[in-house]
Amino acid sequence: MLLSASFDSLELVRGERIIYARFLAPRLVLSTCRINGGLRGDLKFVANHQSCESVGHETPDTLLAVSDPAGYHERVCGRHGLDPGGTVLLGTAANMRLAVVKEIGFRDLSVMAVVTGGVEGNAGRAGDPAGIFEGPDGFETVGADERNKVGGGPAGGQGGPGFGDGASRGQTNPFGGTINTLLFVNRPLSPGALTRSVMTAAEAKTAALVEINVNSRFSPSLATGTGTDQIAVAAPLPEPGGRALTGAGKHAKLGELMGLAVLEATKEVLIRQTGLTVDRQCSVKILLERFHARGDGTYGLDAGEFVSLVSRFLDPGAAVLFRDNYKAVFHDPLTVSAVAAMAAVEDKLAAGILPRSVQPEIMAAQAAVLARAAGGGEGLPPDCLEKLSPYCRYQDVAGFLRLACAALAAGFARKWPK
């Protein structure tokens, strides 16, 4: 199906589990692809292919992409009639029918972003502990005891390796989250501007994830992307004696258009692919789940685990009442706002913006606000705040989560006294 034939000598086509751009005039392309990647001026196609479903699914294409990237490239190109030597191919588990195409222009300048994506199982922050190392013999899995040796962050591990950055032999975890971006410009760009475009697009993608509060799965931080994100940027080759644009940063209109197109397309595709709406993110559980470290080195918290953590601070009768009504509590706007403020303050403490020496006083105030919000706005007796005080002297993210759960329980118990 032809999606677009109007963008500057470029045809955008969607086929069976694939979207590709056919160049009707020469393009300069910069991509992260393992086959034909880097800076190229001889390509005919840029493609994005779905090889499997996002969760619990493997196909021959998936396995081939991990074990033999060149074979995967040849196979997919052959299936869709694309020239293997003239194609860069991005891989993903995202549904091509849910792709978002966003075109934005200013005067005679136009930018088109085509984005597919999901972040459910693979979101991470740049600098999170990684689980894969590429050595002389290829890729290998890094043991949990080694993951923390560089950078000093909490132990963690990457999710399933993607098509863009390698994989360990035999590791077949599907791609639980990948954001792939195809970015097209209708004016020639210098190689430097093309490279700067990748940075601008990456910043826009990160801005989208931070704006909707996507948590890292590998540290107690907000995500900046996923471990398998890929990108390809294409612009026309300049005519002989013609001028190429040289600015693609945030101060240039080109950078603004790129940023807006990628930002809007990324947010929209996450709604389409996984239902990741801002309303869904209005959740106590989602705001706090990044502070819960699991035994496998990942971070997260399902509803049942969170209910159990809060229930530990409630008497049996109140615990049953909380368990039966937790959804309303988790999405209450005043309670969510109190948790959001508390998490933001913890981030400032972790970054050193606020000194840890005053953590007990700061968090005592935050816990009181949360308890009052969870209690329906009622004032709290002094003994309630005294009971929360010891939890304010926590030493790690697990202690912070414990304080938040204790404050939430204190407010809920106060809301319905015997």
N, C-alpha and C positions, 0 to 999 in steps of 0.2 A: 504493500500500500504506500503510495506516495504521500508523505506528510507535508512536505514543503518543496516547492520548485521555484520559489520567488526570491530566495536569499542569495543574490550575487553569484550566479553560475554554479549553484550547488543544489543537488537533489537530496532530500532527506527521505529515506525509505524505511518502512517497518515491514519485516518479514516474519517468518516463524521463529519466535524467540530471539529476534535480532533487530537492531536499528543500525542503519549505516548511512553515511553521507557519501554520495558519489560526486567527485569533483569534475566539473565540466570545463574548468580552467585550472592551470597549475597553482598549487598551494604550498606554502611553507608551513610545516607541521612540527610541533614539539609535543612529545608524548612520553608517558612513563611506561609504555609497553615493553615487555621483555623481548619481543620479536619485532624488528624494524623500528624500535623506539629511538628516543633522542630527537635530534634536529634533522629533519628530512625535507627535501624539496622535490622528491620524485614519486610521491604517493598518489594513489588514485582513490583510495577509500579510507575512511575512519569508521570503525564499527564497534558496537557494544553488544555482547552476546550473553544470554542467560543459559547457563549450563545445568542448573539444578534448582530445586526449591530451597528456600532459606533455612529450613530446619529439618533435620533427620532424613536427609535425602542425598544419595549419591547416584551419579550416572557415569557411563563410560567417558563422557566428555570431562566430567569433574576429575576423575582419576587421571586422565591423560593430561589435563592442564597442570596437575601437580607433578607428575612423573616425567612428562615429555612435552614441555611448552611448545616446541617447534611442531611436534606432531599434532597437538591440539589446534594450533594455528592453521596448519595445512588442512586439517579435517573440516573445520568450521568454514574456512574460506571456500573450499571445494564444494561444500554442501549448498552454499548460497551464491555460487558463481562469482566470487571475488578473486582478484589476482593476488595470490599469497605474497608475492614479492612487492606488491604495491599497496599493501593494506597494513594498518595497525589495528589490533583487536584487543579491546578491553573485555574482561570477563566478570561475571557477577551472578548472584542468585536472585536478583531483583527482577520483577515482572516487567517486560518491555511494554506491555499495554498500559502500564501505569506511569510511564515516563512523562516528564513535564518539559514542554518546549516553551521557552520564554524569550521573546525578542523585544529589545529596547533600542531606541534610536535618538540621535540628536543631530540636527542638520543633515549632512550627508553621511553620517557615521552610524552604523548599525552593528549590534552584537546579538548573537543568538546562543542561548545556553540550552543544552539538552541533558537533563539530569535523571538518573535512576538512583534509587537508594533505599537503604534500611540501616538501622543502627541497633536493633534489638539485642544482639548477642556479641557484638564486636566493637562497640564504642570504646575509645580510649583517648587519653591525653598524650600529646607529644612528650616523650621522656618517661612514660610509664615503663615499669619493668617488662622486658621482652622475653619471649619463650623460645625464640629461634635464633640460631647462629649459623652464619655461612662461612664455612672453612674451605680448605683446599679440596676436600672431597664432596662438597655440596652443603646441603642444609641439614642441621641436626637440632633436635629438641634440647633446650637448656634445662637442666634440672632445677628444682625449686631452691636448692641450696646455693645455686650460682646466680640466680636471677637478680638478687639483691646486691651483688658485689659492685655494680656500677651504678652511680647516681644516688645510692642511699635511700631509695624509695621503698615502700612496702613490697613484700614479695608478691609477685603476680605472674601471669603468663598470657601470651597472646592466644586469641581464638584461632579458628581454622585459618591457615595461610591462604592468601588470595592469589590471583593471577598476576598481580602487579609486583609483588615483592618476595616471592620465593616460598618454599615449603620444605618441610622435612620429609624424608622418604618414609612412606608408610603412614603418615599422619593424614587422616581422611575426614577430619571434622568439617562439616559443611560451612559455607560462608554465611554466618548469621547476621552479617551487616557489612555492606559495601556501598559507598557513595561514588558513583562514576559520573564524570562531567565531560561532556563534549562542548567545546566553546569555539564559536566561529565569529570572525570579524570580516567586514566587507571592505576594509582598507588594508594595504600592505603594511606589515610591521617589520621593524628591524629585528635581528636575532635577539638583541638585548630586550626589546619591548615584548617580544614573544615570551621570553623567559620571565620577565616581570609579570606578565599576564597570569602565569601559573601561581605566582605568589599572591596576586590580588584575588584570584579565584579561591585559593586555599583559605585566605583570610575571610572571604565572604561565607564560605561553607562553615568555618568555625564560628563566625558571628551568628549564623542561623542556629547552630547547635546550642550555643550559650544562651541565645535569646529564648529558646524553648526549654532550657534547663535539661539537657541530655547528660546523664551521668556516665563517667568512665566505669568500665567493668573491671579495670585492672589497678585502680588506685582510688583513694577517697577524694577525687577531684571531678570537675566537670570535663566532659569530653571535648576534644578539638577535632575529632574525625573518627574514622575506624582504622583498623590495622591493615586494611586491604584497599583503601581508596585509590582510584586512578583518574587520570585526566589526559585529554588531548586537546590542544589548541591549534587552530588552523587559520591562516590569513593568506590572501592572494600574494603571489610573487609580484614584485614591482615591475612595471614596464621599463624598458631601456630608457635611462635618463629620468625615470620617475622617482618620486620621493616616498620613503616609507615612514610611517609614524614611529616616533622614538619614545613616547611616554605612555605608560600603562599603569602608573601608580595612582594613589588616591587623590592627588591634586589635579590629575588630567581627566577630562571628560570621558575618555576611553576607559580609564580605570573605574570611574563612577558607574558607567553603563555595565561593565563586566561585573562589578560588585553587586549591583542591584539585580541583574539577571540571575546570577548564581545564588544569591541570598534568597530571592523569592522562589526560584525553582526548587531549591533544596528544601525549604520549609513545606512547599506544596507537595513534593513527592513523598515526603515522610508521612504526610496525612494520608495520601493515596495508598501507599504501600503498607503502612502499619497502624494507621489511625492515630498517629502521634500529634494530636491537637493540643492547643494551649489549655483547653478545658480539662483534658485528661491529665495534664501536668499539674493541675491544681490539686495536689495530693500530698498529704503528710508523709505517706510511705515513700513516694517517689523522691521527695526532697531529702529524706534521711537514708535511703537505701545505699548510697555510696559510702556511708560510714560503717557498713557492716561487712567485715572480711570473712569470706568463706574458707573452708579448709583447703580448697584446691587453688588458692591464691587469687581467686576472682572476688569481686565485690558485688553485692546485691542482696535483696531482701524480698521474699514474697509475702503476701498478705498474711498467711498463716503464721509464718515466723514472727512477723511484727506483732500480731495479736498476742502471741505467746510472750514476747518480750515485755509488752505493756502489762499483761495480765499478772505477771510476777509481783507487781506492786499493788494489786487489788485483792480485796478479800474475795472468797469464792463466789458470793452472790453478785458482786459488782463485776467480777471477771466474766461471768456468764452474760450479764447484761451488755458488757462491752463487746464480747464476741459476737453477739447477735445484732449489734448496731454499729459495728466499727466503720462501715462504709460511709455513713453519714458523718461520723466524727472525722474520718480521714479527709473528707472533702469540704468540711466547714471552712468558709473563707477566713474567719478571724483566727481559727486554729492554724490554718495553712500559713497565713501571714506571719504569725508568731514563730512558727517553725522555720520559715524562710529567713526571717531576721536572725534567728539563733544560728542557723547554718552559715549565714553570711559572716556573722561575728566570729565563728570558729575558723572560717577561712582566713579572716584577718589575723587571728591569733597564730594560725599555722604559718602564715607568710611573714610574721614578725612585725606587721604593721601595728598591731596591738601587742604590748608586752605580756608574756605569760605570767609575769609576777602579779598582775592584777586579774588574772583569769577567775579566781573564786568570786570576786566582787562583781565582775562583769557578768559572769554566767548565772550568778544568783539573781540578778535583775532580769536576765533573759528568761530564766526558768520560771520566775514569778509571772511574767507576762504570758508565757505559754500556759501555765496552770490556770491562770485567770480566764484566758480565752477558751480553754477546754471545759472550764466550769460554767460556761454560759455568761461570763462577764461578772460573776459574783466576786466579792472580795475574799481574800484568803486569810484564815486565822494564822497567828504567828507560829503555832506549832507545825503547821504545814510547811512553811518556809524553812523552819529549823530542820525538818526531816530531809529536805532537798539539799541543804547546805553541804553535807559531806560529799555528795555526788559532784559538786562543783569543782572539786580538786582532782579531777580526772587526769590521767597521764597519757592517754592515747585516744584514737577515734572510737574504740569500743566503749571507753568511759564516757565520751561525749554522747554516744547513742544511748547509753544507760541513763544519763541525766535527762535526755529528752523524753525517754519513755517514762521515767519516774515523774516528771513534771506533767506529762499528759495524763498519767494515771491519777495523780493528785487532784488535777482539775476535774476529771470525770467523776471521781468519788465525791468530790465536793458538790458537784452539780446535782447529784441524787443522794443526799444524806439519808440515813435510815430514820 
